[in-house]
């Protein structure tokens, strides 16, 4: 068997353009990236800028708002706390290690929670081993549609940068992946889009078996994320019962707005996002005051809320108003699911035209 050479430490500055989190270079970039809030210039400093300098300053703030710092939601906190405990419990386990499955509807922050778990774990490992440049404690892969065992194994290989001739068999690929993972001390494996595994088909069942085989070969904790896993048959049959017996399921749900406690939690989330804005004329507390409107616009989905606020901040810079208002929020498109929910649940408001976004 021709075993590929182990991946060298990442020194490339550029991130691969194709789904970068699923490569070691892209993952390292993600872990090391922390949006830095730009300093707001005073009126005098702004007046002293040339037109080109002002354009650069505005572009810098637009880029920042398009990539606002992550908010530590209850789901992220629960996934991180549960997984940290399981990682500790699994360290001396030879087999039957416990894992985590994050399940919920689209837009509830599952991928964000999964990747933030990996980022927090890797940063903690880096602090414990500051001199070990070869250590890569986290692997992040996604399950491709209609996955076969070989396709799944190649996702792991692609993360490490391993390449194989077309005639390579799955045993060669799996052995190289496991050897590489041991060499770089992998102890947390993140598998996203797990709903693409369908145990009712032969290829899906075999791909599930391949994932279980990786879990047996690698001394690591596995964390999965997918859409409505409980209803996808992942826990059905003999294979499903084995998965159910080894994994903790954490539900990712939209925020609620029924009780005073729910409303306070939602308002606090909105306020946290608002505190990250860097707009010259925005009054802190404006968005918190619009929290009920924001809930109905987004149906309590963290992904929709983030898109809405980030988009409004970018528009506020472009139209030079430098503040977010309800009228400006109306100009920001949201996903179809959020729009449909808004029509069903939002209180009646005077009809008005939404601004067109160029």
N, C-alpha and C positions, 0 to 999 in steps of 0.2 A: 504493500500500500504506500502511495506517495502522500505523506502527510505535509500539508502546507506549513510554511514557517509561521511562527507566532507573530502577532501584530506588534509592530514597534510602537513606542510611546508617541502619542499624537503631538505633532509640532505644527500642523497646518493651521493657518489663520482662517482659511475659508471653510464655510460649512457646506457639505454636499447639498445640492439643490433639491434632490429627490427625497422627501420625507426624512429630514436630517436626524430626527430623534432615533431612528432605527439604524443608525450607524454609530460607532464609538466616537467618531469625531463630532458628529452632531450632538450626541448625548453630552459629551464633555463641554461643548459650547453652551448648551442649555444649563448645565449645572453651574458653570462659572459666570453666567450672565445675570446681572442684577441691575434693573433699570434705576438710574440715578436721577432723582428729581432735579430738573434744571433750576438755577436761581433766577427768580423774577427780577428783571432789571427795573431800576427806579425810572420815574418819568424823565429825569435829566439824562440818565444813561441812554434811554430809548431815543431821546431827541438828538443825541450826539451820534447816533448810528447813521451810516450811509445807507442808501436804499439796498445795496447788495448785502450789507451786514444785517439789516433788519430782516431781509428775506431769509438769510441763513439762520438767524435767531428764531424766526417763526417756524422754519422747517424743523429745527431741533426740537421745539416744543410739540410740533405735530407728531414727530416720530415717538417722542416720549408718551404722549397720550394714546397713541395707537398700540402701545405696549405697556400699559399701566402695571405697576407692581401687583403681585398676586395677593388676594384677600384670603386670610386664614378662616375658611368657613367651617361650620360644625362637622361636615362630612370629611374634610381634610384632616381635622383634628382627630376624629374617631379612627379613620383609616391609619393614620400615622401612629397613634397610640397602640392600636391593636396589633399592627404589624411589627412594631418595635418589640412588643412582648413576645410575639411568636418567633421572631428572629433569635431572641435570647433562648427560648425554650427549644428551638431546633438545633442549636449549635452542637449539642452532643448526641443528637439523634442519628442513628445509622439509616433508618428508613421510616416510612409513615410519618413524614414531617407534616406539620399543620400549615395551612395557607389561608389566604383571604380572597374572597370574591366580592367585587364591588358591582352591584347590580342596580339598574334604574333606567328611566326613560332617557331619550336623547336630550341633551341640553342641561342635564342636572349636575354637570361638573365631574363626571367619572374619570375621564382622561386627565383632567387637571389634578384631581386628588391622587391618581395613580402616579403621575409624573412628579408631583410635589413630594410624595412619599419617597420616591427614588432619589430625588434631589437632596432631601433632608438626610437620608441615610448616607449617601455618598459624601456629603460635606462632613458628616460626623466621622466617617472612616478616614477621610483626608486629614482631619485634625488629629486623629490617633496615630496616623502613619504619614507624617508630613514629608518624609524623605523617600517614600516609595512611589516613584513616578510611574511604575508599571502596573500598579494596583488599579483594577477596574471592578469595583464591588457590585455594580448594578448593570444588568442587561435589560434593555427595553425592546420588545418585538411586538408586532401586530399579527394577528391570524389572518391570512389572505382568504378571500372568498373561495368557497369550494376547496378548502385546503386538503392536500394529501400529506402523508407523513414526510415525503421528501421535500415538498414545498415548505412545510413547517421547519424542518431541519435547516433548509437553506436560509430562512429568515434569521435563525441564530447565527449561521455562518456569515451572513451579510453584515450583521451587527459588528462582528469582530474583524471584518475585512478579509475573510478567508475566501479564496477562489478555488474552483475545482474544474477539471475537464468535464465535458458533457457526459462522458461515459462513467463518471464516478458513481458508485452505488451509495445507498443511504448509510450503510455501515461505515464507510470511509468518512462521510460527512459528519455523522454523529460522533465518531471517535475523535475527529479533529476538533469539533466544537467542545467536547467534554475536556480534552487535554488543554485547550486554550483557556477555558473557564477556570480550570484548576490552577493554571499558571498565573492568571491575573487575580485570583482570589475572589471570584464571584460568590456572593452570599445572598443576593436578592435578585430575583428574576421577575420582571413585570411583563405580563402578557395582556395586550389590549385587543379589543374587538373579539372577545372570546365567543360571542354569540354566532360567529361564523363557523364554529364547530357544530355540526348537526349529527348527533349520535344515531339518528334514524337512517342515515346513509352509510354504506360500507366505508367510503373514503373518510367521512367525518368520524366514524368510530375508530378507524385506524389512526387518524391524526390525533384523536384524543389519547389513544394508547401511546403514541409517540411522545406526546407531552408528558404523560405519566412516566414514561421511561426516562425522559430528561430529569424529572423530579426525583427519580430514584438514583440516577447517576450523579447528579450535581448536589453537593452539600449546601443547598441554598433554600431559602424561603420563597415560595411562589405566590405572587399576587396577581389575580385576574380582574379584568373589568369588561363589562359588556352590557348590552341592552336587554333588560327584562329577562335575566338568565333563568329565573324560576319557571317561566312559561315556555322556554325554548327546548325543553327536554334534556337539559344537561344533567339533571338528577334522576333521570328515568333508567330503569333496567339495572343490571349488575354493575356496569361501569358507572352509571349515575349514582348509585347507592354508595359506591366507594368514594366518589368525589364528595358527596354530601357528608360522609363520615370524616373527611379530612379538612374541610374548608369552613371557615367562618364567613357567613354572608352578611355584608353591610349594605343597607339600602340607601341609594342616593335619590332623594325626592325633591321636588320643588319646594320652595319656602311656602309656608301657609300664612294666612292673614285673617284667621277667624277669631282668635282670642287676643286679648291685650298683650299677652306674652309673645304671641306670634308677631304682632304688629311692632312691638318693641325690638324684636330680633331682626326683622326686616329693615326697620328704620336704622338700626345700628349698622347693618351691612351697607346700606346706602350711604350713611354718614362716613363710614370708613373709606369707601370708594371716593366720596367727595373730597376727603382730606388729602387725597393724592393729586388732585388737580393743580395745575400751574397756569391759571388764567388771571390776567391783570385786574379785571373788574368783577370777578365772581364773588358773591357774598357767601361765606361759609354758612351752611344751614339751609340754603335754598333748596337743594335736592332732598334733604331730610324732610323739609316741609311738603315736598311733592311725592313722598314715599308711597302714598295710596295710589296716586296716578301711575307711578313707576311700576307698582305691583300689577296693576291691571294691564299695562302695556306689555309686560314681560311674563305674566302668569307665574311669577315667582321663580323663574328660571335664571340661575346665576349667569349662564352663558348669554342669554338675551339681555339681561341687565348690563353686563359688561359691554356688550356691543353698543347698546343704546347710549351709555354715558361716554364711552370712548369716542363714538361717532359725533356726539354733540360737542364734545370738547374740540375736536378737529374742526368742525364747522364754525365754532365760536372764534377760533383763530383766523380762519379763512375769511369770515365776514367782518372781522375786526371788532366785533361786539365784546369779545373777551369775557363773556358770561353765558351761563347756560340757563335758559328759561323754558317754560313749558312749550312755548311756540317753537323754539329751536329743537326741542326733543321731538316734536311732531314731524320735523323734517327728516328724522333719522329712520330708515327702514329697519324693521325687525323681521325675524323669521316667520314663515307662514303659520306655524303652530301658535306662536305668540299672538299673531294678528287675529286668528280665529278665536282664541281664548278671550282676547280683549272684547271682541264683538259680543260674546256670550255673557261676560261678567262685568264689564265696566259700567259704572253708573252713567246715565244719560248726560250728555254734554251738548252745548250748542254746536251745531254742525259748522265745520270750518274746513277750508282747503288746507291740505298739507303742502308745505313748500316742496318744490322739486329740487332734488339734489343733482347738480350738474354732473 
